[in-house]
């Protein structure tokens, strides 16, 4: 099982530069504070951005199917996400570094397995496939059962009997 260690976001939505260290072995409630408009309390504080960052790092796509032009900070020309994970059973580390650019410039991804850059991956699609292969899960199951956000309307209880047995 892969455990998230830390995630770093540069120019993702309203976050010019943010880091989050995950608590291992503990359930964590994320509560935001809106520092720019205190009347909104925790709305607009960036809670969903954390979910988006994890989803983008693992799959290359936004959780809410948002185009890169929207998730790149309005005042920036690029967005970077670095996500680090560790698998205690395999004694393996994984670091995913994704880079997105405005306009037609292609996104890039670098995949580090046990601190060594995987040079066998020659395209973003290959890296995306490799990440899900290492996770041992499909993109659909990742978004249905592991990255649970307010925008996720699919639940285990809505699954068919076949899907429940597969899980």
C-alpha positions in Angstrom: 0.0 0.0 0.0 1.3 3.4 -1.0 1.3 6.1 1.7 1.4 9.7 0.7 4.3 11.6 2.3 4.1 15.1 1.0 2.8 17.2 -1.9 4.0 20.5 -3.1 2.1 22.8 -5.5 3.4 25.8 -7.3 0.8 28.1 -9.1 -2.1 25.7 -8.6 -5.3 27.7 -8.5 -4.8 30.4 -5.8 -1.7 28.7 -4.3 1.5 30.4 -5.5 3.5 27.9 -3.4 2.1 25.4 -0.9 3.4 22.2 0.8 1.4 19.7 2.7 2.9 16.9 4.8 0.5 14.0 5.3 -0.2 12.4 8.7 0.7 8.7 8.4 -1.8 6.2 9.9 -4.3 8.9 11.0 -7.6 10.2 9.6 -7.2 13.9 9.0 -10.0 16.4 8.7 -9.1 19.3 6.5 -10.6 22.6 7.6 -9.7 25.8 5.7 -9.4 29.4 6.7 -10.1 32.0 4.1 -7.5 34.7 4.8 -8.5 36.9 1.9 -12.2 37.2 2.6 -12.9 36.3 6.3 -16.7 36.6 5.8 -16.5 33.3 3.7 -15.0 31.4 6.7 -13.7 28.2 5.1 -15.1 28.6 1.6 -12.4 29.4 -0.9 -9.7 28.4 1.5 -8.1 25.8 -0.8 -9.4 22.5 0.6 -10.5 21.1 -2.8 -7.1 22.2 -4.2 -5.4 19.6 -2.1 -7.7 16.9 -3.6 -7.1 18.3 -7.1 -3.3 18.3 -6.6 -3.3 14.6 -5.5 -5.6 13.7 -8.5 -3.5 15.7 -11.0 -0.3 14.2 -9.6 -1.5 10.6 -9.9 -3.5 10.8 -13.1 -2.4 13.9 -15.0 -6.0 15.1 -15.0 -8.1 17.3 -12.7 -10.6 15.7 -10.4 -13.3 18.0 -11.7 -12.2 17.7 -15.3 -10.9 21.3 -15.3 -8.6 22.4 -18.1 -5.0 23.3 -17.3 -5.7 26.9 -18.3 -8.1 27.1 -15.4 -6.1 25.4 -12.7 -2.9 27.3 -13.5 -2.8 30.4 -11.3 -4.1 33.4 -13.2 -0.9 35.3 -12.6 1.4 32.5 -13.7 2.4 30.8 -17.0 3.1 27.4 -15.5 2.1 25.0 -12.7 4.2 22.4 -10.9 3.1 19.6 -8.7 5.4 17.2 -6.8 3.9 14.2 -5.0 5.9 11.8 -2.8 4.7 8.4 -1.7 6.2 5.4 0.1 5.3 1.7 0.1 6.5 0.1 3.3 5.7 -3.5 2.1 7.8 -3.0 -1.1 10.2 -0.7 0.7 9.8 1.6 -2.3 9.5 5.3 -2.8 7.8 7.1 -5.6 8.1 10.8 -6.6 5.9 12.2 -9.3 6.8 15.7 -10.7 4.3 17.2 -13.1 4.7 20.5 -15.0 2.0 22.2 -16.9 2.3 25.3 -19.2 -0.2 27.8 -20.6 -0.9 27.6 -24.3 0.1 24.8 -26.6 3.3 23.8 -24.8 3.0 20.2 -23.8 2.9 19.1 -20.1 5.8 17.1 -18.7 6.1 14.4 -16.1 9.1 12.9 -14.4 8.8 9.7 -12.4 11.3 8.8 -9.7 11.3 5.3 -8.4 13.5 4.8 -5.4 15.0 8.2 -6.1 16.1 7.2 -9.6 14.5 8.9 -12.6 12.7 6.3 -14.7 14.2 7.0 -18.1 12.2 4.2 -19.8 9.1 6.4 -19.8 9.2 8.5 -23.0 5.7 10.0 -22.9 3.2 11.4 -20.4 0.8 8.6 -21.3 3.4 6.0 -20.5 4.1 7.6 -17.1 0.4 7.8 -16.4 0.0 4.1 -17.1 3.1 3.3 -15.0 1.8 5.2 -12.0 -1.5 3.4 -12.0 0.3 0.1 -12.5 2.5 0.8 -9.5 -0.6 1.8 -7.5 -2.3 -1.4 -8.5 -5.6 0.3 -9.2 -7.6 1.8 -12.0 -8.2 5.5 -12.4 -11.9 5.0 -11.9 -11.4 3.1 -8.6 -8.9 5.7 -7.4 -11.4 8.5 -8.0 -14.4 6.5 -6.6 -12.9 5.0 -3.4 -9.7 6.7 -2.5 -9.9 10.4 -3.4 -13.2 11.2 -1.8 -14.4 14.8 -2.2 -17.7 16.6 -2.1 -17.7 16.4 -5.9 -17.6 12.6 -5.9 -21.1 11.3 -6.2 -20.3 7.6 -6.7 -20.3 5.5 -3.6 -19.7 1.9 -2.8 -23.4 1.6 -1.9 -24.4 2.6 -5.5 -22.1 0.0 -7.0 -23.4 -3.1 -8.7 -22.9 -6.5 -7.1 -20.2 -7.3 -9.6 -18.4 -4.1 -8.8 -18.6 -4.7 -5.0 -17.2 -8.2 -5.5 -14.4 -6.9 -7.6 -13.5 -4.3 -5.0 
